[in-house]
Amino acid sequence: MTVTIVGSQLGDEGKGGVVDLYGESVDVVARYQGGDNAGHTVVHGDEEYKLSLVPSGAVRGKVGVLGNGCVVNPETLFSELDALRERGLDPDVRVAERAHVIMPYHTVLDGIEERAKSDSDLDAGTTGKGIGPTYEDKVGRRGIRIGDLLDPDSLRTKLEYAVPQKRALAEDVFGATTDEAFDIGSLYEQYRRYGERLAEEGMTVNAGDYLTEHIEAGENVMFEGAQGTSIDIDHGDYPFVTSSNPTAGYAATGTGVGPTVVGRGEVIGVVKAYLTRVGTGELPTELGSVEGQTPEDGGRPGMADLATEIRDEGGEYGTVTGRPRRVGWLDVPMLRHAARVSGFTGLAINHIDVLAGLDEVEVGHSYTLDGEEITTLPSTSERWARCDVNYRSFDGWPAVDWETVASEGYDAIPENARTYLEYISTELDTPIYAVGVGPGREQTVVLETPF
């Protein structure tokens, strides 16, 4: 069977931990979109693994697949694999031959374009990893795919077509000086060697065929989404979004299995008990503000100390960028939107321990827009910016021994925290499968196992 893991908010919900939590029953974990902009942290015992491209299941020794919907930086991939091997792991990662390759000129152009947008309202606050430009080349039919790295003639032909365009864009449009990132010869040699290593280690696959064979053999496959629903290129806060589709529907497109395969399985929405965002864009429930990220007149400056307390307690700094995350109360209209778009069958709610000790916990229950109450996200960023939040308040819960809570089960969670959790479940009409009360695998209250 299959289980799809989806971020229900703006990323950083703890998806990697949920993949790891249920990973014992999994045979294959497949990423279906995104690239090395997708930081995820897995904690097991005293060991912490920070990954950005390798699927989270690698920590449990499961086969990992980077699907055709991913964009792959070979340098990052091999760096992460080598680092895991140095720590005693033996990751088995396969890469779809149809996945697109992030080239050095993509990362250069990503930075140039973001700097060009920095004085406008269109700055999306990207990670600068070249993700957007790579997806642009994919849909522009000038991209280089993993399969091309295995064929030197194809690689050189595609470089000779793409690179002069990229050099002209950098020099003539943006007035930048180009370097070896735009040199056909050096790119050819570097990426031909990457192709040789991929071939030598037997890493490339036709992802759809590969995954279908495992599913038809009765094995369990987990589809791992990166980022979150509200930065989905179609269903998120456009243009302050990522360049792919983190929502469950793309698990089929991004891996090559049929939508009925995904639809027959479970879809678990991962929820952080509060809200964070890295980068620009709206965040109506924001507490305090972060310079360079919070829109003008956004946030609630009077609650800056509370934002800092939650940020520090939750370690809310980007895994990839190190940037401080903007912090806000839980946004339930955002969650309702996510549940509808992906069809959640279960919820994993993380970080309720971070909120422990507060006298009061608020949630954004609905919005008022143009005098009308609405209960889900409006379809444009401009309309979202005009929303006033209608809050509900919950009594806080004490800090307790969360490891004991995890071992004793759901009823050991403080009563006020359970009231908060059950409110979320009721509003989304979706049962709770797991509650994270700490960063580690063993610090999770498991109510349901999807497999």
Secondary structure in CASP SS format (residue, H / E / C, confidence):
PFRMAT SS
TARGET T0000
AUTHOR 0000-0000-0000
METHOD secondary structure of the structure
MODEL  1
M C 1.00
T E 1.00
V E 1.00
T E 1.00
I E 1.00
V E 1.00
G E 1.00
S C 1.00
Q C 1.00
L C 1.00
G C 1.00
D C 1.00
E C 1.00
G C 1.00
K H 1.00
G H 1.00
G H 1.00
V H 1.00
V H 1.00
D H 1.00
L H 1.00
Y C 1.00
G H 1.00
E H 1.00
S H 1.00
V C 1.00
D C 1.00
V E 1.00
V E 1.00
A E 1.00
R E 1.00
Y C 1.00
Q C 1.00
G E 1.00
G C 1.00
D C 1.00
N C 1.00
A C 1.00
G C 1.00
H E 1.00
T E 1.00
V E 1.00
V E 1.00
H E 1.00
G C 1.00
D C 1.00
E E 1.00
E E 1.00
Y E 1.00
K E 1.00
L E 1.00
S C 1.00
L C 1.00
V C 1.00
P C 1.00
S H 1.00
G H 1.00
A H 1.00
V H 1.00
R H 1.00
G C 1.00
K C 1.00
V E 1.00
G E 1.00
V E 1.00
L E 1.00
G C 1.00
N C 1.00
G C 1.00
C E 1.00
V E 1.00
V E 1.00
N C 1.00
P H 1.00
E H 1.00
T H 1.00
L H 1.00
F H 1.00
S H 1.00
E H 1.00
L H 1.00
D H 1.00
A H 1.00
L H 1.00
R H 1.00
E H 1.00
R C 1.00
G C 1.00
L C 1.00
D C 1.00
P C 1.00
D E 1.00
V E 1.00
R E 1.00
V E 1.00
A E 1.00
E C 1.00
R C 1.00
A C 1.00
H E 1.00
V E 1.00
I C 1.00
M C 1.00
P H 1.00
Y H 1.00
H H 1.00
T H 1.00
V H 1.00
L H 1.00
D H 1.00
G H 1.00
I H 1.00
E H 1.00
E H 1.00
R H 1.00
A H 1.00
K H 1.00
S C 1.00
D C 1.00
S C 1.00
D C 1.00
L C 1.00
D C 1.00
A C 1.00
G C 1.00
T C 1.00
T C 1.00
G C 1.00
K C 1.00
G C 1.00
I H 1.00
G H 1.00
P H 1.00
T H 1.00
Y H 1.00
E H 1.00
D H 1.00
K H 1.00
V H 1.00
G C 1.00
R C 1.00
R C 1.00
G C 1.00
I C 1.00
R E 1.00
I H 1.00
G H 1.00
D H 1.00
L H 1.00
L C 1.00
D C 1.00
P H 1.00
D H 1.00
S H 1.00
L H 1.00
R H 1.00
T H 1.00
K H 1.00
L H 1.00
E H 1.00
Y H 1.00
A H 1.00
V H 1.00
P H 1.00
Q H 1.00
K H 1.00
R H 1.00
A H 1.00
L H 1.00
A H 1.00
E H 1.00
D H 1.00
V H 1.00
F C 1.00
G C 1.00
A C 1.00
T C 1.00
T C 1.00
D C 1.00
E H 1.00
A H 1.00
F H 1.00
D C 1.00
I H 1.00
G H 1.00
S H 1.00
L H 1.00
Y H 1.00
E H 1.00
Q H 1.00
Y H 1.00
R H 1.00
R H 1.00
Y H 1.00
G H 1.00
E H 1.00
R H 1.00
L H 1.00
A H 1.00
E H 1.00
E C 1.00
G C 1.00
M C 1.00
T E 1.00
V E 1.00
N C 1.00
A H 1.00
G H 1.00
D H 1.00
Y H 1.00
L H 1.00
T H 1.00
E H 1.00
H H 1.00
I H 1.00
E H 1.00
A C 1.00
G C 1.00
E C 1.00
N C 1.00
V E 1.00
M E 1.00
F E 1.00
E E 1.00
G C 1.00
A C 1.00
Q C 1.00
G C 1.00
T H 1.00
S H 1.00
I H 1.00
D C 1.00
I C 1.00
D C 1.00
H C 1.00
G C 1.00
D C 1.00
Y C 1.00
P C 1.00
F C 1.00
V C 1.00
T C 1.00
S C 1.00
S C 1.00
N C 1.00
P C 1.00
T C 1.00
A C 1.00
G C 1.00
Y H 1.00
A H 1.00
A H 1.00
T H 1.00
G C 1.00
T C 1.00
G C 1.00
V C 1.00
G C 1.00
P H 1.00
T H 1.00
V H 1.00
V H 1.00
G H 1.00
R C 1.00
G C 1.00
E E 1.00
V E 1.00
I E 1.00
G E 1.00
V E 1.00
V E 1.00
K E 1.00
A C 1.00
Y C 1.00
L E 1.00
T E 1.00
R E 1.00
V C 1.00
G C 1.00
T C 1.00
G C 1.00
E C 1.00
L C 1.00
P C 1.00
T C 1.00
E E 1.00
L E 1.00
G E 1.00
S C 1.00
V C 1.00
E C 1.00
G C 1.00
Q C 1.00
T C 1.00
P C 1.00
E C 1.00
D C 1.00
G C 1.00
G C 1.00
R E 1.00
P H 1.00
G H 1.00
M H 1.00
A H 1.00
D H 1.00
L H 1.00
A H 1.00
T H 1.00
E H 1.00
I H 1.00
R H 1.00
D H 1.00
E H 1.00
G H 1.00
G C 1.00
E C 1.00
Y E 1.00
G C 1.00
T C 1.00
V C 1.00
T C 1.00
G C 1.00
R C 1.00
P E 1.00
R C 1.00
R E 1.00
V E 1.00
G E 1.00
W C 1.00
L E 1.00
D E 1.00
V H 1.00
P H 1.00
M H 1.00
L H 1.00
R H 1.00
H H 1.00
A H 1.00
A H 1.00
R H 1.00
V H 1.00
S H 1.00
G C 1.00
F C 1.00
T C 1.00
G E 1.00
L E 1.00
A E 1.00
I E 1.00
N E 1.00
H C 1.00
I C 1.00
D C 1.00
V C 1.00
L C 1.00
A C 1.00
G C 1.00
L C 1.00
D C 1.00
E E 1.00
V E 1.00
E E 1.00
V E 1.00
G E 1.00
H E 1.00
S E 1.00
Y E 1.00
T E 1.00
L E 1.00
D C 1.00
G C 1.00
E E 1.00
E E 1.00
I E 1.00
T C 1.00
T C 1.00
L C 1.00
P C 1.00
S C 1.00
T C 1.00
S H 1.00
E H 1.00
R H 1.00
W H 1.00
A H 1.00
R C 1.00
C C 1.00
D E 1.00
V E 1.00
N E 1.00
Y E 1.00
R E 1.00
S E 1.00
F E 1.00
D E 1.00
G C 1.00
W C 1.00
P C 1.00
A C 1.00
V C 1.00
D C 1.00
W H 1.00
E H 1.00
T H 1.00
V H 1.00
A H 1.00
S H 1.00
E H 1.00
G C 1.00
Y H 1.00
D H 1.00
A H 1.00
I C 1.00
P C 1.00
E H 1.00
N H 1.00
A H 1.00
R H 1.00
T H 1.00
Y H 1.00
L H 1.00
E H 1.00
Y H 1.00
I H 1.00
S H 1.00
T H 1.00
E H 1.00
L H 1.00
D C 1.00
T C 1.00
P C 1.00
I E 1.00
Y E 1.00
A E 1.00
V E 1.00
G E 1.00
V C 1.00
G C 1.00
P C 1.00
G E 1.00
R C 1.00
E C 1.00
Q C 1.00
T E 1.00
V E 1.00
V E 1.00
L C 1.00
E C 1.00
T C 1.00
P C 1.00
F C 1.00
END
